[in-house]
Amino acid sequence: MNLTDYIESHRNEHLAELKQFLKIPSVSTKAENKADVERAAQWVANKLRGSFSHVEVIPTKMHPLVYAESLHDASKPTVLFYGHYDVQPPEPLELWTSPAFEPTERNGNLYCRGSVDDKGQVHIHLAAFEALHKTLGKLPINVKVLIEGEEEVGSESLYEFVKGNKPKLKADALVVSDTGMLGPGVPSVTYGLRGLNYYQMEISGPAQDLHSGVFGGAVPNPLTVLCELFAKMHDKNFHVTVPGFYDDVAALSKAERKALNSLPWKAKDFKKTVGAPELCGEKGFSIVEQVWCRPTFELNGLWGGYMGEGAKTVIPAKAWAKFSTRLVPDQDPDRIAKQVEKYIRNLLPNTVECTMFETLSKGKPWVAPFTHPYFKAAQRALEHGFGKKAVFIREGGSIPFVTDMHDTFKVPCILMGFGLPDENAHAPDEHISLENYFGGIKAVANFYQDLGTV
């Protein structure tokens, strides 16, 4: 049986296996799910053992890493495949049409937390490895696999592992499927990602919560102060107001700007996906440029005071915020973190105290040329899987490991993603297109097979 026939004849088995994987609530940020995260790591390891000669689950200070390798022919290239098995929290649960960890098929999609980010895309590769091993007797190239369980919480253990295991991870290329396609029927290879800094702060006002009738009007309200502070982070043209924020931003060339704005992409589809009455963004740049190539400052969470049912008239003693900056070449995460903290501390009035400011994680942006033969192989493979030539795109999301590997080994990073913009990654009703899932298995399997002849 040839490769394509094997994949087509095992569609039901692959989908059933993916559903089994998705049922594990591997939420990396919650202590209550630690056992589930470890169970997901073991699940991945057990699946890899069918195709790889060496598989290990590596304990870390937080969540385990899964490493596998099949190194059998020194004349063939070596590829490192990276992905993650951890997922975002499913809340708010009431907004899911079907339970968050019960995989459900509807309208050609598979709904479940992790279905597109990133378990579904990881499983595409696991199924492709199996198909290659079953039809060829071995993998056509040398492959290393590294699947982590902390991507959604900053990948701290991964960075420590990379620093201490560079010879073990050395490869001729990095392959990742944690990105997306430009749109339905438009297979894509991503050549640029934004970086990400994530922050949390706490401010204090009164010594304790106060009665808003007895004390209101004469004492500071920390929640109000934070609202006023974050309202000052953008000007009327939606530029970030942090001094020096744009100093190192690399300008797009005219050729790249033209190419990106010529992609088969429609603003009306983007607006429909967003669901907001109107869009806003940095003046002077198209939507594509705003979400792929420009830096941002976003408030991700704000809380304090009474949030229960009914009324409780208090002035809260404390208030908290979580926020982030997406970064682009050539912004430096360390420098941006210092600029942001300095600006925020300077904006705070003396009526409150900043009792905590933390940069929880930092990640560099990444962009690279796509002239290496491996990119052409990716294009050919995607065309085989989807019947259309792939386009080259950038993305607004962040995968810090890609930058780390690129800087460490100076090798091509091939990002073949199979998600779509409206598949609700990180939100209720997350899903993956089954057409993209099955097409992805064919594309990835053909990619690895093709690399054996490059």
N, C-alpha and C positions, 0 to 999 in steps of 0.2 A: 504494500500500500504506500502511495506517495504521500508527501507531507500535507498537501492540501486536502486530499481525501481523508486522511487520518483526522485532521482538525474538524472537517465537516461532519464526520461520522461520530465524533465525540462531543458535540455541542451540548447535549443534555447532561452528560457527565460533568463537563466543565462548569456548567451553570449551577448544578446541584452542589458542586464543591465550593464554588464562590459563595453561595448562600450559607453554607456551613461556616465558612470563614467570617462572613459578615455578622453572624449571630453572636459572635464573641464581643462583648461591650468593652473594647480595649481603649478606654478613655484615659489618656496618660496624665491628665492634670488632676484627677481625683484619687485620693488615697484609697477610697473604698473600692476602686476598680483595679488595684495593684495585682491581685490574683488573676483577674481577667486579662490584663496586659501580658502577664507571664504565660498564660494559657495560649494567647495569640502567638507569642514567640515560638512556643513549642509546636504549634500547628504549622507555622511556616517551615520550621526545621524538618518536621516529619515529611512535609510535601517535597522539600528539596532533596531528601535522601533517596528519592526514586531516580534522580537524574545526576546527582553529584557524588563524587567519591569521598569527599570530606565535608562534613557539616558540623558546626558547633554553635551552641547557645552560650554567649559570653555574658556573664553577670557584670553589672556596673553598679555605681552608687545609687542609681535610680531604676531604670528599666533595661532589660537585656537587649543585646545586639544579636542578630543571627548572621553568621558568616558561613559561606560555602565556597568551594572551589572545585573545578574540574580542569586540571592542567595536564594535558596528555600529549601535546605536540608543540615542541619549541619553534617549529617553522610557521606556526599559525599565530595570528594576533591574539592578544589577551584583552578582554573587555571586562570592566567592572560595572555590574548593574546595581543601582542603588534605589531603594524605596523605603517606605515606612508603613508599619502595621498599626500604629496608634491612630486614634481618631479624636475629633473634637467632642465636647460634651453635647448631648442631644437636645438640651433645653432651648426654648420652651416646649415641653412635651405636648402641650395641648394643641400646638399648631401643626403637628404631624397628622396626615390623613390616615396613615397606618402606623403601628408602633415602630419606634426608631430602630430597634434591633430585631425586627421581624421582616426579612427580605420579602418584598411584595412586588409582583409584576403588574404594571398598568400601562396601557397604551404604548407598548414597545419599550418601556423603561423598567429598570429594576430600582426600587426605592429602598433605601436603608442608609443609616449613618455609616460612612466609610465607603460607600459604593463607588464614588468617583475619586474621593480623596482619603486614602490612596489605595485602599485594599483592592478595589476592583482593578485598578491599573497595575498593581503589583501582581495580581493573579493572572493577568494577561501574559506576563512574562513567565510565571510558573507553569502555566498551561503550554506556552510555546516551548519551554525547555523539555517538558514531558513529551511533546509531539516530536521534537527533534531526536530525543533519546530513543523513543520507541521506533521511529522509522529509519534512523541511521545507525542505531546501535551505540552511538556516543554523540556528544555535542560537536558541531563542526569546527568550533574554535575553542580556545581556552577561555573559560568564564570564571569570574569571581563574583560573588553576590554578597551584598551588605544591606540588610534590612534592619532598620532601627525602630525603637519604640518611644522616641522623645521628640519627633519632628514638630509636633504641635505645641511643645513646651520649651523650645529653644535648642534642642540637640546637644546639651552640655556633655553628656557621656560620649557622644559620637566624636566630638572634637578631641577629647582626651584620648580616645582610642586611635584616631588618625595620627595624632602627634607621636604616639609610641609604636605605631605599626606601619610606617611608611613603606618599608620593603614588602610587607605582606599585601598592601593595597595597590602597589604599582601596577599600572596597566597601560595599554596603548590607547584606550578611550574609555570615557565614562558614559554610561547610558542611563537615562532617567525617564520614567513615565509618571510625572506628577504635575503635568501641565495640561493644556487643552488644545482643541482645534479651533480655528477661526470661526467656524460655524458648521452646521450640518452639511455633510458632503464635501467639506473642505479640509482634507488631511493637512496637518501642519507640523513643521519642525521649528522649535523655539530656539532663538540664538541670543536672547537677552532677557534678564530678569532684574527687577528692582531689589535693592537691599531693604532691610527692615531693622529699625531700632524700636524696642517696646519699653514703655515706662510706666511706673506707678508712683503716685504721690498721696500724701495725707497732710491735711492742714487742721489745725486746732484753733478754736475761738474761746468760748466760755469754758469754765472748768468742768461743767456738766451740762446736760440738756436742760433748757430753761423753758418755763411757761411763756408762750409767745404773747399772751395778753399782759402779763405782769411786767415782762422785760422787753417786749418787742418795741423797736423804735430807738432803743438806746444802746443795744449791744450788737456786735458783728454776727452775721449768719454765715458760717463757713460754706454752705451750699451756694448761697448767693455770690460769695466772693469767687468761687470756682467758676460759676456760670459767667460772671463778668470777665474773668481771666481768659477763658477759652474763647469768648466772643472777640477778643483782641488778637487772636492768632492768625487771622486773615484780614486783608484789606478788601476794598470794594471790588477789586479785580481778581479776588480769590488767590492772591499771592500770599505765601506764608511770611509773616512779619518778623520772624526770628532774625536778628542781625547776622549777616554773613551766610545765611542759609543757602543762597544760590551761588556763592563765590566760585565753587569748584565744579559746577554742573557743566558737563561736556555738551557742547552744541551738536545737534544732528547735522550731518552733511546734507546738502541740497538733494543729492541722489538718494540717500536713505529716506529722507523725509518724503520725497516723491513716491518712492517705492511703497512705504508704509501706508500712505494715504491713497494708493491705487489698489490696495487689496480688495477682494470681493466682500466688502463689509458694509452694512447699512445702519445708519444712525437710528432709523425708526425701529429696527429690531433690538438695538441696544436699549433704547428707551422703553420698549415693551418689556424687556427682561428686567430692567430696574424697577419699573412700576411706579415711579415718582411722577407727580404732576408735570414737573419741568426739570431739566438738568441744569447743573451749574459746574463751573470749572475755571481753571486758570485762563485768563483772557489772552488771546493771541495764539492759542494752540488748538488743534483739532481734538476731538474726543479720543481718537487713537493715540495721539501724542500725550494727552493728559493721563491716560491710564497705563501707558507702557513706558513713556520716556521722560516724564516730569516727576519731580519729588513732591511729596504731600505731607501734610500734618493732619491726623485724624484723631478725634476724641472717640474712644471705644467704649467707655463706661464711666458713669458718674453716679455716686450714691452717698447716702447719709440720712440721718433723721429717721422718721417713721415711715415705713413702707408696707405696713399691714393693712388689714381690712378696716374700713371706716376712717374716722378722723381722730387725730391726736395732735393737738396744737402745741408743737415744741419748736424751739430754735435748737438745732443740733449742736453738740459740742465739737463734733468732728465731721469732716467730709473727705471723700476719697475720689480719685480719678485714675483711669487707665487710658493711655493714649499711645500713639505710635507715629513714627515718621518712615515713609517709604523713600528710599534713596536711589539715585541713579549715578552712573559713571560721571565724574570722578569724585563723588562725595565720599568722605572718610567717616565711617560710623563713630569713631571715637571723638573726632572733632565736632560732629553734629550733636552728639550727646552732651558735650560740654556747653555748646552754644545754647541748646534748648534749656538745659537746667539753669544756666546763668540768666537767661531772659525771663524765665518763669519766676525765679526767685526775686528778680528785680521788679516784676509786675505786681507781686503780692503786696497788699497794703500792710501797714504795721499793726492793724487791728487783729491779724491772725498770725500764727506761727506755722512754718512748714516743718512738721515733725518727722517727715519721711519723704525722701525722693530717691527712687531706685531706677536704674536702667536694667531691666530684667534680662534683656538679650540684645545682641547687636549682630547685624549681618551685612556684608558688603554686597553691592550690586555686581552684576556680571553681564558682559556683552562680548561676543567673540565673532570673528569671521567664520563664514560657513563655506569655505572653499576646499576643505579636506575631502578626499575621496569617500570617507565614511558618511559624509552628509549626502553625497550622491547615492550611496547605497541605501540610506534612510529614505530618500525620495522614491527610489525604485520600489522599495519594500512597501511603502505606504500606497503607492499606486497599485501594487499587486493586491493589497488588502481592501482597497476602497474604489479602485477603478478610475481614480483621478490623480493627476500630478499634484504633489504636495507643494504648499507655499511656505515661505520662511517668515516668521513673525517674532515679535517680542511680547513679553507678558508683564503684567503689573505685579504679580505675586513674587514670592521670595523662596528660594531653596538655598540656604546658606552653604550646604555641603557642596553644591556645584562650584561655587566660588572658591571654596577651600581646596577642592581637588584640582581645579584649573590652575590656581596659583602654585600649588605644591608640585604637580607633575607636568604642567604645560602640555596637556593632551586635549584632543577634541572632546567636547561635551555634547552628546547627542540627546536632545530633549524631544522625545516623541510622545506627545500627550494625546489622550483620547476622550477628555472631558469636553463639555460644551458650556458656553457662558451662562446658560439658564438652568444648570443642573443643581443649584443650591448647595454647593460645597460650603460647609460651616453653618448651614441654615436648616430649618425644618424641611422635610420632604426632599432631602438630598437624593439624587438618583444618577444612574448612568444609562445611556442609550445602549440597548442590547445589540443594535446594529454596530455601534462603535466597539463594543466589547468583543464580539465575535470577529469583526473585521480587524481589530487590533491584534488578536491572537495570530491571524494569518500574516499580518504585516510584520510583527515582531519575529515570528519564526523564520520568515523569509529574509529578514534583515540579518539575523545571526548566520543563516545559511550562506547568504551572499558574502558576508565578511570573510568567509573561508576561502573565497576566490579573489578577493581584492588584492 
